Amino acid sequence: MTEHEMKTFNESLERCLGSGEFVVSFYEKLTQASPEIAAKFQGTDFEIQKRKLTASLYMVMLMDERSPEGRVHFERIAQLHSKQALDIRPELYDRWVNTLLDTVREHDEEFDEEVERAWRHLLEPAVAFMRSRYERSAGPTDLDLGLDD
């Protein structure tokens, strides 16, 4: 990830979030994508979920920079999404990324190939990390970090 791609991603994210409807639109699309995905969100408080997604999108920038804060954030999220917890199967992340990018396309008036490439490059390491943790149980490191909540 280049500094230019990081800047492109951040500026696009700011434009999307500035629309006020970006996260709501994303979750509407995502839950309509399949009955399996819709079932995963039953009982979800979407006001909280919106804040979590927004925080995670900012954290992907730290994850790309190999920041400890980014790693701790995604360790926690990965544990919650693992087979032992919410059971978010690794193949569902492709739909998540594609739905997110479709939503970016609609809410970022400057969306183009460069913006899409920046989003994909930035999301790729975080998604790969999440997939790699699907089968993993919480270990001592997770517990030491308070990731067992």
C-alpha positions as CSV (number, residue, x, y, z in Angstrom):
1,M,0.0,0.0,0.0
2,T,1.4,3.3,-1.0
3,E,0.9,6.6,0.8
4,H,-1.1,7.8,-2.2
5,E,-3.4,4.8,-2.0
6,M,-3.8,5.4,1.7
7,K,-4.7,9.0,1.1
8,T,-7.1,8.0,-1.7
9,F,-8.8,5.5,0.6
10,N,-9.1,7.9,3.4
11,E,-10.5,10.7,1.3
12,S,-13.0,8.3,-0.3
13,L,-14.0,7.0,3.1
14,E,-14.6,10.6,4.3
15,R,-16.8,11.4,1.3
16,C,-18.8,8.2,1.8
17,L,-19.3,8.8,5.5
18,G,-20.2,12.5,4.8
19,S,-23.2,11.3,2.8
20,G,-24.8,10.3,6.1
21,E,-26.4,7.2,4.5
22,F,-23.4,5.2,3.5
23,V,-23.3,2.6,6.4
24,V,-27.1,2.2,6.4
25,S,-27.1,1.6,2.7
26,F,-24.3,-0.9,3.0
27,Y,-26.1,-3.0,5.6
28,E,-29.3,-2.9,3.7
29,K,-27.5,-4.3,0.6
30,L,-25.5,-6.8,2.7
31,T,-28.5,-8.2,4.5
32,Q,-30.4,-8.5,1.2
33,A,-27.5,-10.3,-0.4
34,S,-28.4,-13.7,1.0
35,P,-30.7,-15.3,3.6
36,E,-27.6,-16.6,5.4
37,I,-26.2,-13.1,5.8
38,A,-29.5,-11.7,6.8
39,A,-29.8,-14.4,9.5
40,K,-26.4,-13.4,10.9
41,F,-27.7,-9.9,11.6
42,Q,-31.0,-10.9,13.3
43,G,-31.2,-9.1,16.6
44,T,-28.4,-6.7,15.7
45,D,-28.5,-3.2,17.1
46,F,-27.6,-1.3,13.9
47,E,-26.8,1.9,15.6
48,I,-24.0,0.1,17.4
49,Q,-23.1,-1.9,14.2
50,K,-22.7,1.3,12.2
51,R,-20.2,2.6,14.8
52,K,-18.3,-0.7,14.7
53,L,-18.1,-0.7,10.9
54,T,-16.9,2.9,10.8
55,A,-14.2,2.2,13.4
56,S,-13.1,-0.9,11.5
57,L,-12.8,1.0,8.3
58,Y,-10.5,3.5,10.0
59,M,-8.6,0.6,11.6
60,V,-7.8,-1.0,8.3
61,M,-5.4,1.9,7.7
62,L,-3.6,1.0,10.9
63,M,-3.6,-2.7,10.0
64,D,-1.9,-1.9,6.8
65,E,0.8,0.0,8.6
66,R,1.4,-3.0,10.9
67,S,0.2,-1.0,13.9
68,P,-0.3,-2.8,17.2
69,E,-3.7,-1.0,17.5
70,G,-4.8,-2.3,14.2
71,R,-3.8,-5.8,15.1
72,V,-5.5,-5.8,18.5
73,H,-8.7,-4.4,16.9
74,F,-8.7,-7.1,14.2
75,E,-7.8,-9.9,16.6
76,R,-10.9,-9.0,18.6
77,I,-13.1,-8.8,15.5
78,A,-11.7,-12.1,14.2
79,Q,-12.4,-13.9,17.4
80,L,-16.0,-12.6,17.4
81,H,-16.4,-13.7,13.7
82,S,-14.7,-17.1,14.2
83,K,-16.3,-20.5,13.8
84,Q,-16.6,-20.8,17.6
85,A,-18.5,-17.5,17.9
86,L,-20.6,-15.8,15.1
87,D,-19.4,-18.4,12.5
88,I,-18.8,-16.0,9.7
89,R,-17.5,-18.4,7.0
90,P,-14.4,-17.2,5.2
91,E,-16.2,-17.2,1.8
92,L,-18.7,-14.6,3.0
93,Y,-16.0,-12.0,3.1
94,D,-16.0,-11.8,-0.7
95,R,-19.6,-10.8,-0.7
96,W,-18.9,-8.3,2.1
97,V,-16.1,-6.6,0.2
98,N,-18.0,-6.5,-3.1
99,T,-21.1,-5.1,-1.3
100,L,-19.0,-2.6,0.4
101,L,-17.4,-1.5,-2.9
102,D,-20.8,-1.3,-4.6
103,T,-21.9,1.0,-1.7
104,V,-18.7,3.1,-2.1
105,R,-19.4,3.4,-5.8
106,E,-22.9,4.9,-5.0
107,H,-21.8,7.2,-2.2
108,D,-18.5,8.6,-3.4
109,E,-19.0,11.0,-6.3
110,E,-15.3,10.7,-7.2
111,F,-15.3,6.9,-7.4
112,D,-13.1,5.5,-10.2
113,E,-10.7,2.7,-10.8
114,E,-8.0,4.3,-8.6
115,V,-10.4,4.6,-5.7
116,E,-11.6,1.0,-6.1
117,R,-8.0,-0.2,-6.2
118,A,-7.1,1.7,-3.1
119,W,-10.1,0.2,-1.2
120,R,-9.3,-3.3,-2.4
121,H,-5.6,-3.0,-1.5
122,L,-6.4,-1.6,1.9
123,L,-9.1,-4.2,2.7
124,E,-7.2,-7.2,1.5
125,P,-4.8,-7.6,4.5
126,A,-7.6,-7.2,7.0
127,V,-9.9,-9.7,5.2
128,A,-7.1,-12.2,4.8
129,F,-6.4,-11.8,8.5
130,M,-10.1,-12.5,9.3
131,R,-10.2,-15.5,7.1
132,S,-7.0,-16.9,8.6
133,R,-8.5,-16.7,12.1
134,Y,-11.8,-18.5,11.3
135,E,-10.8,-21.9,12.8
136,R,-8.7,-20.5,15.6
137,S,-9.7,-20.6,19.3
138,A,-8.9,-17.9,21.7
139,G,-5.4,-18.4,23.1
140,P,-3.5,-16.8,26.0
141,T,-2.5,-13.8,24.0
142,D,-6.2,-13.1,23.1
143,L,-7.2,-13.4,26.8
144,D,-4.3,-11.1,27.9
145,L,-5.5,-8.5,25.4
146,G,-9.1,-8.7,26.8
147,L,-10.3,-10.3,23.5
148,D,-12.4,-12.9,25.1
149,D,-15.4,-10.6,25.6
